[in-house]
Amino acid sequence: MTYEIPVTKTQNPKPRPADESKLGFAKYFTDHMFVMEYDEGKGWHSWRVEPHAPFLIEPASAVLHYAQMMFEGMKAYRKPDGSIQLFRPDMNIARMKNTCERMCMPEVPGDLFMAGLKAVIEADKDWVPSGKNTSLYIRPFMFGDEVSFSVLPAKHYKFMIILSPTGSYYAANDAGLTTARIYVQDTYIRAARGGTGYAKVGGNYGGGMRASQDAIRYNCKDVLWLDAAEHKYVEEIGTSNAFFVIGDEVITAPLDSGTILPGITRNSVIQLLTKWGIKVFERKLSIDEIVAASKDGTLKEIFASGTAAVISPIGWLNIKGEDMQVADGKVGTIAQRLYDKLYGMQTGVVEDDMGWTYPLGF
């Protein structure tokens, strides 16, 4: 189906950041946003691109009381020839569908989503940065804004897409990477079997903020979550999936428990490692096994994968207040190779031999 997306241009454009090396992450927002509404019995309607601005919301809206919402994270990249492309948007659409099903929210048709996404990016295409380690972060999100205190799925929803030119999620060196210290959380949990761990919903992150405060106290950048049942098996690193290189194997937590977010970058990492002939396994891995591997010298690397940071090497784990160095504490060869390949494909400086990039045509 073809969708005509009306565009209302802002009359008060904002100055774009002059120094792309200081963009940070989600500090600036572009001039426009995509918006549409949903009513039960009517479906999605009133789609449009309009100036990015605050909006009114009724204090009794369901989302403010019962957190019925979802979001996604994507990026657009400026290629050397000046054109713009996305990375595996079909994966975001598929994950969004699963999240909406879990949260009893209406599915956004993939073609409508792409029409709205293209329209808002085209309206703000001059905001897509071209500097080293930069991109345009894309945040689609939906929430129930029906006025109701009934603990039932809302009948009215708002869907929006906002854009932010960004730099590195974590501070990066000239090669695009630097190692981080991560806190192993063995008290609180992120998700349990039967919960919303596999869905991209705000509650997963709001419930993790106490653990993040603990991490900060130990001078750590993020949290490594353990499983809810035994506090034994590693799951995710904060906003990213986690990978462990032990001996000649790369290991990551399996998705079958429903507690792990099925990351697009995670999937990409697994496919690339397989193509390169590197043994990669999705299996349960205990924190004790990792400590033992560190002691006997077989723990070679730990890294996280995600849309925001692409690949984040881990140089130290803080376990019960004590730091455990990962190998030599430096960026590992597998992490660097993955970053160079993924970010290179995304920005068009490395050949996309996987068919993952999606040119926008402007």
N, C-alpha and C positions, 0 to 999 in steps of 0.2 A: 504494500500500500504506500502511496505517496502522500506525504504530509507537507502542507504549506505552513511554515512557522513565521508568523508576523514578528517583525523586529522593531522595537521602539528605541531609537538611539538616545543616549544620555545627552542632555544639554550642558552638563557640567563635567566634562571628562577630567579624570584625576591625572596628576603628573605621574609618569612611569618612573620607577626607580632608576637612577642614573648609573649606579655602580652595581653591575650584576654579580660581582664577587661578594657582595654583602646582602644578598637577598634573604638569607636565612630560610626558615621553613614556615610557610603560612603567615607571614608578617604583612603581606600586601595582597589586596584583592582587586580584580579587574573591574572594568566599568559596567559589565552587564551580567545578567544571570538568566537561566532558563527556568520557567515556572509553568506548572499545569495543575489542574484540580481533578479529583475523582469523587463522584457521587454514586452510591449504591443504586443500581438500576439504570444508570446513565453511562457509567464508565468514565474514561479519561476525556477531558475536554479543556477548552480555554488555554491551550498551549501557546506560549509566546516567549520571546526574549525581551527583557525590559531592563532598565537601569538597576544596577546592584544597589540596594538600599534596605534599611530596616523595614519591617512590616509589623502590622498589628496582629496580636493573637489573643483570643479570649482566655482569661485566667482559668476558666473551667475546661479548657481543651484537654482531651483525653491523654495526649502525649505528656503533658506536664505532670500528670498524676500516676499514669500507669506505664509510661515509657514505651508506648507502641511506636517504634521507629526503626529505621534501617539506614545504612549508608554504604557507599562504595568508595574506593580510592583508585584513581587512575592518573596517568600522565600523558601529556602531549609533548612532542620533542621537535626541536628545530634542526633540520638537516643542513649540511654544508651548503647546499644549493638554495637555502632559504625556505624550502617547502616544509610542511608540518605533517607529522605522522603520529599515530597511536600505536600501542603495543598490546596485542591480543585482546581487543575489546569484547570479542565473543565470550571470553572466559569471565569477564566482569558481568556480562548479561546473564550468563548461566548461573553464576553465584548469587546474583541479585534475585533471580527467580527462586532459588532454594531458600534464601533468607526470607523473602516475602511469604513463601509457603509456610515456613516455620512460625512467622509472626502474625499469620492470618491477615495479611495485607494483600492488596490487589497487585497482580503481576503487571509490570510495565512492558508492553510489547517491544521486542528488540528493535524493530524498524522505527518505531516512534522514538525510542530512546536515542538511537543513532541520529535521527533527524534533528532532535533537539540539541544533542551534543555538538553536532557539526555547526548548527546555526549560531550557538553561543560562542564557540571557538572562533568561527569566522568573524563575528562581530568584534572580537577582542584579539584578533590574530597578531596585532602589533605588540601585544603583551607577552607573546611567547618568547622567552629569552634565548639567546644563542651562545652565551658564555659557557666556559668549562664547568662541568658538574651542575648544570642548570636544566630546568624543565618547567612546564606549566602543570601544576598539580590540579587535578580535577576532582571535585567532591560532589557526587550525586547523593541525594538523601531524600527520604520520604518520612512523613509523620502523620499520625491521625490527629486532626484538629476538630473533630466533632465535639460539641459541648455536651459532655455526659460524664457522670460519675459511675456508670455501670461498668463493671469489670468484664466487658465484652469487646470484641473487635469494633473499631470505629466504622462509621458509614460514610465518612468524608475524609479525604486525604489531600495533602499537598505534596507535590514532588518538585524538587528544585535541583539545579546544577550551578555551583559557584566555582570560580577559577582563581588560582593564586600562582604567580610566578615564584619559583623557589630555587634555592641552592641545595647544598648537601644537607641531609637530615641530621647527620652527625658531622662534626668537623672532619675535613679530609685533607690529606697531603696532596702533593703534586700528582701522584698516581691515582688519586681519587679515593683512597682508602686509608684508614688508620684503625688501630685496635682499640677496643673498649673493655672496661671492667664491668662484669655482670653479677648481680646478686642472686643467689639461689634461694628462692622463697619456699620454705618448708612449713609455714604455718597457715597462710591463707591459700585459697585456690582460685583459679580463673574460671574453670568450667568442670562440670561433672557429667557422666553418662546420662543421656536423656534431656540435657539442658540445651543451651543455645550456643555452645562453644563453636560449632561449625558455621554459625550465622554471623553476619556482619552487623551487629547491633550495639548501640551505645552502652547498654547495661554491662556488657562484657568488659568494657573499658572503665566505666565508672566504678565497678566493683574491684578493679585492680589498683586504684589510686593509693590505698593504704599500703599495699606492697611496694609501690613506687616510692613512697615516702621512706620506707625502710631502706630501699636501695640507695637513695640520696644520702642517708646517714652514714653509709659505708662507702661514700664517694664512688658509687656505681651509676652507670648510664641507664641501666634497665634491669628487668627481672627475668630470671629463668624459672618458669613455673614447673612444679612437679604435679603428678597425678593426684586427683582428689581422694581416691580410695586409700592409697597406701603412703602417699608423700614420698614416693620412691623412684618413679620413672619420669624422665624428662619429657616435657611437652613443648611449650613455646617459649620464645624470648620476647616478652612484652608485646609489641605490635608486629612481630615477625615470626616466621618459622625457623626452627633451629636445626643445624647440621653438625655432625661430629665425625671427624676423620680419625679413625683408629686403625693403625696398621695400614693396609691397602684398601680399606673399606670406608665408604661414606654412609653414615647412618642418620636417619631422621624418623621422628615419631610417625606411626601409622594413622590413617584417618578413620579407621573402623570404629573407634570408640565414640565418635561424634563430638569430641572435646577439642579437636584441632581445626583451626581455620584452614580451609583448602586454598592456600595462597597461589596466586597466578605465578609469582616468581618462584615459589617452591616447585610447582609443576615444571616450570622452565628449567630449573636447576637439575631436576631428576632426568629430564629428557636429554639435556646436554651431556651430563655425566655418562649416561648410558651410551650416547653416540660416540663419546670419546673413549669408550672402553674402560671406564673407571667403575668399579663395583659399587653400587649404591643399593642400600637396603632400607625398606620402611619396616621398622620393628621396634618393639619396646626396648628401651635402654635405661638402665638404672644409673642414678648418680654415683652409686658405689662402684659400678663398672668403669665409669669415667675417671674417678679418683684412682682406681687401680691402674688404669691405662696411663695416667699421668705419672704414677710412681715407677712403672716399668718402662717408660719411654715410648710407648706405642701411641699415645695421644698426640697427633700431629697438628690438628687444627680444630677450631670451633668457629662457626660463622652463622649469622642469621641472614634470612632472605625476606625481602618485602618490597612493595611498590615504592615506599617512601625513600628507603636507603639503598635499594637494589641488593647489595651484598655488604654485610657488616661483620668484619672479622672480630673475634673475641680474643683478647690477650690474657685475661684473668677471670677466674670465677671466684667469687667471694662466698665461701661455704661456712655457715655458722660463725661469721665474723673473721674468718681467716682467708687470706688470698691464696689461691692456687694458680700458678702461672701455667698457661697453655703453651707447651713446647718452649720456644725462645721468646714468646710474648709478642712476636712480630707478625705481620700479615703473611698468611700462608700462600703457597703457590696455587692451590686449587681455588681459594677464595679470589685471588687476584685474577686468575685466568677466567673465572666465571664473570667477575665484574667487567673485565675488559670486553668479553664477548657480548654480554647482555647490554651494557650501556652503549657499547659500540654499535650493536644492531639498532638499538632504540634511537640513537642519534644519527644513524645513517653513515657512520664512518667505517663500519665493519659490515661485510656482506651478510644479509639475512638469508641463510641457507636452510631456515626452518619454516619460512612462510608465516612469520608471526607479526610482521609490521603491517600497518594499515594506513596508506597515504590518504590524506584528506582532500587533496586536489587543490589546495590553495596555500 
